[in-house]
Amino acid sequence: AQKVTQAQTEISVVEKEDVTLDCVYETRDTTYYLFWYKQPPSGELVFLIRRNSFDEQNEISGRYSWNFQKSTSSFNFTITASQVVDSAVYFCALSEVLAAGNKLTFGGGTRVLVKP
Amino acid sequence: SQTIHQWPATLVQPVGSPLSLECTVEGTSNPNLYWYRQAAGRGLQLLFYSVGIGQISSEVPQNLSASRPQDRQFILSSKKLLLSDSGFYLCAANRRTEAFFGQGTRLTVV
């Protein structure tokens, strides 16, 4: 069975500090997709990134960067120079490719609090 | 682009009352559909998923049920709500590798 673990339940930083969110996953599939979502206080889930299991190239998007390490089954997320607006709950998710469709499994989420 | 409509946004229901939450999807056909629940301060728990009309898979035993009467409609129901059913319910659609979420329904059972 697939599983996603986000060991950090809450991280508190001061504005402009960098923050790294850990995500470790388990799956028996060789083909799968990993996601990061942001959930601001309003509740909706905002898609941040998708990575497939065959693409281990790290990605940077503005202040966000992702480090995919297949050897350690990790897909970590770093926010550089954090801002107050980054305060939210961040979820890592895994999508296995089933015969009839994809099933999303989420980690428990990490609450990030950025203080001014 | 895909859009997911989910309503109502908030709901307060007494214990023992029925529940019906509706989710409709626009912009795609034959999506996989999901209902998730998020208890206060907790992660997202997958409740049901559906790969087609009339096809429902339940992830956890509970007081809720789901139905998919049309390709782009997914309904979450209960005959009698429990206090423990309170939470934030999110509908999601997944086509190929993209996953999109509705705005969520915050349910409080009193």
Interface residues (C-beta under 8 A of the other chain):
Chain A: Q6 Y33 F35 Y37 G43 E44 L45 F47 R50 N52 F91 A93 S95 A100 G101 N102 K103 L104 T105 F106 G107 G108 G109
Chain B: N32 Y34 Y36 R42 G43 L44 L46 Y49 V51 G52 F88 L90 A92 N94 R96 T97 E98 A99 F100 F101 G102 Q103 G104 R106
